[in-house]
Amino acid sequence: MINGNSGSFERRLAKLENTKLNVPASLAGFQIPTIIVHEGEDEDKIIKEMEARGEIPPPENFPAGRIRVIAHRIISPPN
């Protein structure tokens, strides 16, 4: 038998799984965003805008060695 409701059990289970994976609780549901950057666009500016909108956490709140964002750069073929 489980004491308490299933919602609290699921939260505790998720927290336990995240601690085993060495992932901070604040990043538990974080999925790595993927952006497509065309040649000539400023990749850093796009990432800063995403941080400002809260789509990705700022670097100071992100654990070292983890991937915050994946950027695909599209380069125009030579003429």
N, CA, C and O atoms as a GROMACS GRO file, in nm:
protein
  316
    1MET      N    1   0.084  -0.118   0.000
    1MET     CA    2   0.000   0.000   0.000
    1MET      C    3   0.088   0.125   0.000
    1MET      O    4   0.196   0.128   0.061
    2ILE      N    5   0.041   0.225  -0.069
    2ILE     CA    6   0.111   0.352  -0.075
    2ILE      C    7   0.035   0.452   0.011
    2ILE      O    8  -0.086   0.470  -0.006
    3ASN      N    9   0.106   0.516   0.104
    3ASN     CA   10   0.044   0.623   0.182
    3ASN      C   11   0.053   0.752   0.103
    3ASN      O   12   0.158   0.781   0.046
    4GLY      N   13  -0.053   0.829   0.098
    4GLY     CA   14  -0.056   0.953   0.022
    4GLY      C   15  -0.114   0.928  -0.116
    4GLY      O   16  -0.151   0.816  -0.150
    5ASN      N   17  -0.122   1.035  -0.194
    5ASN     CA   18  -0.181   1.019  -0.327
    5ASN      C   19  -0.076   0.980  -0.430
    5ASN      O   20   0.044   0.988  -0.405
    6SER      N   21  -0.123   0.938  -0.546
    6SER     CA   22  -0.029   0.890  -0.648
    6SER      C   23   0.054   1.004  -0.705
    6SER      O   24   0.167   0.981  -0.750
    7GLY      N   25   0.001   1.128  -0.705
    7GLY     CA   26   0.078   1.241  -0.756
    7GLY      C   27   0.206   1.265  -0.677
    7GLY      O   28   0.311   1.289  -0.735
    8SER      N   29   0.195   1.258  -0.544
    8SER     CA   30   0.315   1.279  -0.463
    8SER      C   31   0.412   1.163  -0.479
    8SER      O   32   0.534   1.182  -0.474
    9PHE      N   33   0.359   1.043  -0.499
    9PHE     CA   34   0.446   0.928  -0.521
    9PHE      C   35   0.523   0.943  -0.652
    9PHE      O   36   0.643   0.915  -0.657
   10GLU      N   37   0.455   0.989  -0.758
   10GLU     CA   38   0.521   1.007  -0.886
   10GLU      C   39   0.628   1.115  -0.878
   10GLU      O   40   0.735   1.101  -0.938
   11ARG      N   41   0.601   1.222  -0.804
   11ARG     CA   42   0.701   1.328  -0.788
   11ARG      C   43   0.823   1.275  -0.713
   11ARG      O   44   0.937   1.304  -0.750
   12ARG      N   45   0.798   1.198  -0.607
   12ARG     CA   46   0.911   1.142  -0.530
   12ARG      C   47   0.990   1.044  -0.615
   12ARG      O   48   1.113   1.041  -0.609
   13LEU      N   49   0.921   0.964  -0.695
   13LEU     CA   50   0.990   0.868  -0.782
   13LEU      C   51   1.074   0.941  -0.887
   13LEU      O   52   1.187   0.902  -0.913
   14ALA      N   53   1.019   1.047  -0.946
   14ALA     CA   54   1.093   1.126  -1.046
   14ALA      C   55   1.216   1.189  -0.982
   14ALA      O   56   1.323   1.192  -1.043
   15LYS      N   57   1.201   1.240  -0.860
   15LYS     CA   58   1.314   1.302  -0.790
   15LYS      C   59   1.423   1.198  -0.764
   15LYS      O   60   1.542   1.227  -0.781
   16LEU      N   61   1.383   1.078  -0.724
   16LEU     CA   62   1.479   0.971  -0.699
   16LEU      C   63   1.551   0.934  -0.827
   16LEU      O   64   1.674   0.918  -0.826
   17GLU      N   65   1.478   0.918  -0.936
   17GLU     CA   66   1.541   0.883  -1.064
   17GLU      C   67   1.638   0.991  -1.108
   17GLU      O   68   1.746   0.961  -1.159
   18ASN      N   69   1.601   1.117  -1.089
   18ASN     CA   70   1.688   1.227  -1.131
   18ASN      C   71   1.814   1.234  -1.046
   18ASN      O   72   1.920   1.268  -1.098
   19THR      N   73   1.806   1.202  -0.918
   19THR     CA   74   1.926   1.204  -0.835
   19THR      C   75   2.018   1.089  -0.875
   19THR      O   76   2.140   1.103  -0.868
   20LYS      N   77   1.962   0.976  -0.915
   20LYS     CA   78   2.045   0.865  -0.961
   20LYS      C   79   2.116   0.901  -1.091
   20LYS      O   80   2.228   0.855  -1.115
   21LEU      N   81   2.052   0.982  -1.175
   21LEU     CA   82   2.111   1.021  -1.302
   21LEU      C   83   2.203   1.142  -1.288
   21LEU      O   84   2.261   1.188  -1.387
   22ASN      N   85   2.215   1.194  -1.167
   22ASN     CA   86   2.298   1.312  -1.139
   22ASN      C   87   2.249   1.434  -1.217
   22ASN      O   88   2.329   1.511  -1.269
   23VAL      N   89   2.118   1.450  -1.226
   23VAL     CA   90   2.057   1.565  -1.292
   23VAL      C   91   1.989   1.649  -1.186
   23VAL      O   92   1.908   1.597  -1.110
   24PRO      N   93   2.019   1.779  -1.180
   24PRO     CA   94   1.952   1.864  -1.082
   24PRO      C   95   1.801   1.864  -1.102
   24PRO      O   96   1.753   1.854  -1.215
   25ALA      N   97   1.727   1.877  -0.994
   25ALA     CA   98   1.581   1.874  -1.001
   25ALA      C   99   1.527   1.985  -1.091
   25ALA      O  100   1.424   1.967  -1.156
   26SER      N  101   1.596   2.099  -1.095
   26SER     CA  102   1.548   2.210  -1.177
   26SER      C  103   1.557   2.180  -1.326
   26SER      O  104   1.492   2.248  -1.407
   27LEU      N  105   1.635   2.080  -1.365
   27LEU     CA  106   1.651   2.045  -1.506
   27LEU      C  107   1.589   1.909  -1.538
   27LEU      O  108   1.615   1.853  -1.644
   28ALA      N  109   1.510   1.857  -1.448
   28ALA     CA  110   1.457   1.723  -1.462
   28ALA      C  111   1.382   1.701  -1.593
   28ALA      O  112   1.403   1.600  -1.659
   29GLY      N  113   1.296   1.794  -1.633
   29GLY     CA  114   1.219   1.777  -1.755
   29GLY      C  115   1.279   1.848  -1.874
   29GLY      O  116   1.212   1.864  -1.976
   30PHE      N  117   1.404   1.891  -1.864
   30PHE     CA  118   1.467   1.970  -1.969
   30PHE      C  119   1.499   1.884  -2.090
   30PHE      O  120   1.562   1.779  -2.078
   31GLN      N  121   1.454   1.928  -2.207
   31GLN     CA  122   1.491   1.863  -2.332
   31GLN      C  123   1.578   1.961  -2.410
   31GLN      O  124   1.550   2.080  -2.415
   32ILE      N  125   1.684   1.909  -2.469
   32ILE     CA  126   1.779   1.994  -2.538
   32ILE      C  127   1.713   2.057  -2.662
   32ILE      O  128   1.672   1.984  -2.753
   33PRO      N  129   1.703   2.191  -2.666
   33PRO     CA  130   1.646   2.254  -2.785
   33PRO      C  131   1.744   2.249  -2.902
   33PRO      O  132   1.865   2.258  -2.883
   34THR      N  133   1.691   2.236  -3.021
   34THR     CA  134   1.770   2.236  -3.143
   34THR      C  135   1.732   2.357  -3.226
   34THR      O  136   1.614   2.380  -3.251
   35ILE      N  137   1.832   2.434  -3.267
   35ILE     CA  138   1.805   2.551  -3.351
   35ILE      C  139   1.876   2.534  -3.484
   35ILE      O  140   1.979   2.466  -3.492
   36ILE      N  141   1.822   2.595  -3.587
   36ILE     CA  142   1.884   2.594  -3.719
   36ILE      C  143   1.927   2.737  -3.749
   36ILE      O  144   1.846   2.830  -3.748
   37VAL      N  145   2.056   2.752  -3.775
   37VAL     CA  146   2.114   2.883  -3.800
   37VAL      C  147   2.164   2.885  -3.944
   37VAL      O  148   2.244   2.800  -3.983
   38HIS      N  149   2.117   2.981  -4.020
   38HIS     CA  150   2.163   2.995  -4.158
   38HIS      C  151   2.292   3.075  -4.162
   38HIS      O  152   2.322   3.153  -4.071
   39GLU      N  153   2.366   3.056  -4.267
   39GLU     CA  154   2.492   3.127  -4.284
   39GLU      C  155   2.467   3.277  -4.278
   39GLU      O  156   2.377   3.328  -4.344
   40GLY      N  157   2.545   3.347  -4.198
   40GLY     CA  158   2.531   3.492  -4.183
   40GLY      C  159   2.451   3.532  -4.060
   40GLY      O  160   2.458   3.648  -4.019
   41GLU      N  161   2.377   3.440  -3.998
   41GLU     CA  162   2.302   3.472  -3.876
   41GLU      C  163   2.394   3.457  -3.755
   41GLU      O  164   2.488   3.379  -3.756
   42ASP      N  165   2.364   3.534  -3.652
   42ASP     CA  166   2.444   3.531  -3.529
   42ASP      C  167   2.388   3.426  -3.433
   42ASP      O  168   2.283   3.447  -3.371
   43GLU      N  169   2.458   3.317  -3.422
   43GLU     CA  170   2.414   3.205  -3.336
   43GLU      C  171   2.407   3.247  -3.190
   43GLU      O  172   2.312   3.210  -3.120
   44ASP      N  173   2.506   3.322  -3.143
   44ASP     CA  174   2.508   3.365  -3.003
   44ASP      C  175   2.389   3.455  -2.970
   44ASP      O  176   2.332   3.446  -2.862
   45LYS      N  177   2.352   3.542  -3.064
   45LYS     CA  178   2.238   3.632  -3.042
   45LYS      C  179   2.108   3.550  -3.029
   45LYS      O  180   2.025   3.580  -2.944
   46ILE      N  181   2.093   3.449  -3.113
   46ILE     CA  182   1.974   3.364  -3.108
   46ILE      C  183   1.966   3.292  -2.974
   46ILE      O  184   1.859   3.282  -2.914
   47ILE      N  185   2.079   3.240  -2.926
   47ILE     CA  186   2.083   3.169  -2.797
   47ILE      C  187   2.051   3.265  -2.683
   47ILE      O  188   1.977   3.228  -2.591
   48LYS      N  189   2.105   3.387  -2.686
   48LYS     CA  190   2.075   3.488  -2.583
   48LYS      C  191   1.925   3.520  -2.581
   48LYS      O  192   1.866   3.535  -2.474
   49GLU      N  193   1.863   3.531  -2.699
   49GLU     CA  194   1.719   3.557  -2.706
   49GLU      C  195   1.640   3.441  -2.646
   49GLU      O  196   1.539   3.462  -2.579
   50MET      N  197   1.686   3.318  -2.670
   50MET     CA  198   1.618   3.201  -2.614
   50MET      C  199   1.630   3.201  -2.462
   50MET      O  200   1.535   3.165  -2.392
   51GLU      N  201   1.746   3.241  -2.410
   51GLU     CA  202   1.765   3.252  -2.265
   51GLU      C  203   1.670   3.356  -2.208
   51GLU      O  204   1.608   3.333  -2.103
   52ALA      N  205   1.657   3.470  -2.276
   52ALA     CA  206   1.571   3.578  -2.228
   52ALA      C  207   1.424   3.534  -2.224
   52ALA      O  208   1.349   3.576  -2.135
   53ARG      N  209   1.383   3.451  -2.319
   53ARG     CA  210   1.245   3.400  -2.321
   53ARG      C  211   1.224   3.283  -2.226
   53ARG      O  212   1.111   3.240  -2.205
   54GLY      N  213   1.333   3.231  -2.169
   54GLY     CA  214   1.323   3.120  -2.075
   54GLY      C  215   1.316   2.984  -2.142
   54GLY      O  216   1.278   2.885  -2.078
   55GLU      N  217   1.351   2.976  -2.270
   55GLU     CA  218   1.348   2.849  -2.341
   55GLU      C  219   1.465   2.759  -2.304
   55GLU      O  220   1.455   2.636  -2.310
   56ILE      N  221   1.576   2.820  -2.268
   56ILE     CA  222   1.692   2.744  -2.218
   56ILE      C  223   1.743   2.815  -2.094
   56ILE      O  224   1.735   2.937  -2.084
   57PRO      N  225   1.797   2.738  -1.997
   57PRO     CA  226   1.850   2.801  -1.876
   57PRO      C  227   1.981   2.874  -1.904
   57PRO      O  228   2.058   2.832  -1.991
   58PRO      N  229   2.008   2.982  -1.831
   58PRO     CA  230   2.134   3.054  -1.850
   58PRO      C  231   2.253   2.966  -1.808
   58PRO      O  232   2.238   2.877  -1.726
   59PRO      N  233   2.371   2.993  -1.865
   59PRO     CA  234   2.487   2.906  -1.838
   59PRO      C  235   2.525   2.897  -1.691
   59PRO      O  236   2.573   2.793  -1.647
   60GLU      N  237   2.503   3.004  -1.614
   60GLU     CA  238   2.541   2.998  -1.472
   60GLU      C  239   2.452   2.905  -1.391
   60GLU      O  240   2.491   2.861  -1.283
   61ASN      N  241   2.333   2.873  -1.441
   61ASN     CA  242   2.242   2.781  -1.372
   61ASN      C  243   2.246   2.641  -1.430
   61ASN      O  244   2.168   2.554  -1.390
   62PHE      N  245   2.337   2.618  -1.524
   62PHE     CA  246   2.340   2.490  -1.594
   62PHE      C  247   2.465   2.413  -1.553
   62PHE      O  248   2.573   2.471  -1.546
   63PRO      N  249   2.451   2.283  -1.524
   63PRO     CA  250   2.568   2.206  -1.481
   63PRO      C  251   2.674   2.196  -1.591
   63PRO      O  252   2.642   2.184  -1.709
   64ALA      N  253   2.799   2.202  -1.550
   64ALA     CA  254   2.910   2.191  -1.646
   64ALA      C  255   2.909   2.053  -1.711
   64ALA      O  256   2.876   1.953  -1.647
   65GLY      N  257   2.947   2.050  -1.837
   65GLY     CA  258   2.956   1.923  -1.908
   65GLY      C  259   2.826   1.874  -1.968
   65GLY      O  260   2.822   1.765  -2.025
   66ARG      N  261   2.720   1.950  -1.956
   66ARG     CA  262   2.591   1.912  -2.014
   66ARG      C  263   2.562   2.000  -2.135
   66ARG      O  264   2.613   2.111  -2.145
   67ILE      N  265   2.482   1.949  -2.227
   67ILE     CA  266   2.450   2.021  -2.350
   67ILE      C  267   2.328   2.108  -2.327
   67ILE      O  268   2.223   2.059  -2.286
   68ARG      N  269   2.340   2.239  -2.353
   68ARG     CA  270   2.228   2.333  -2.334
   68ARG      C  271   2.147   2.348  -2.461
   68ARG      O  272   2.024   2.355  -2.455
   69VAL      N  273   2.213   2.353  -2.575
   69VAL     CA  274   2.143   2.376  -2.702
   69VAL      C  275   2.226   2.313  -2.815
   69VAL      O  276   2.349   2.312  -2.810
   70ILE      N  277   2.157   2.262  -2.915
   70ILE     CA  278   2.224   2.208  -3.034
   70ILE      C  279   2.194   2.304  -3.148
   70ILE      O  280   2.078   2.334  -3.175
   71ALA      N  281   2.298   2.350  -3.216
   71ALA     CA  282   2.281   2.444  -3.327
   71ALA      C  283   2.329   2.378  -3.455
   71ALA      O  284   2.443   2.332  -3.465
   72HIS      N  285   2.240   2.372  -3.553
   72HIS     CA  286   2.275   2.323  -3.686
   72HIS      C  287   2.298   2.446  -3.773
   72HIS      O  288   2.209   2.532  -3.785
   73ARG      N  289   2.416   2.456  -3.833
   73ARG     CA  290   2.445   2.570  -3.920
   73ARG      C  291   2.428   2.526  -4.065
   73ARG      O  292   2.491   2.430  -4.110
   74ILE      N  293   2.344   2.598  -4.137
   74ILE     CA  294   2.324   2.571  -4.279
   74ILE      C  295   2.413   2.665  -4.358
   74ILE      O  296   2.402   2.787  -4.346
   75ILE      N  297   2.501   2.607  -4.438
   75ILE     CA  298   2.595   2.684  -4.517
   75ILE      C  299   2.554   2.673  -4.662
   75ILE      O  300   2.528   2.564  -4.713
   76SER      N  301   2.548   2.788  -4.729
   76SER     CA  302   2.512   2.789  -4.870
   76SER      C  303   2.623   2.725  -4.952
   76SER      O  304   2.741   2.748  -4.928
   77PRO      N  305   2.584   2.643  -5.051
   77PRO     CA  306   2.687   2.582  -5.136
   77PRO      C  307   2.754   2.689  -5.225
   77PRO      O  308   2.692   2.789  -5.260
   78PRO      N  309   2.879   2.667  -5.261
   78PRO     CA  310   2.945   2.765  -5.348
   78PRO      C  311   2.878   2.772  -5.484
   78PRO      O  312   2.825   2.673  -5.534
   79ASN      N  313   2.880   2.890  -5.543
   79ASN     CA  314   2.816   2.909  -5.676
   79ASN      C  315   2.902   2.856  -5.787
   79ASN      O  316   2.864   2.864  -5.904
   0.00000   0.00000   0.00000
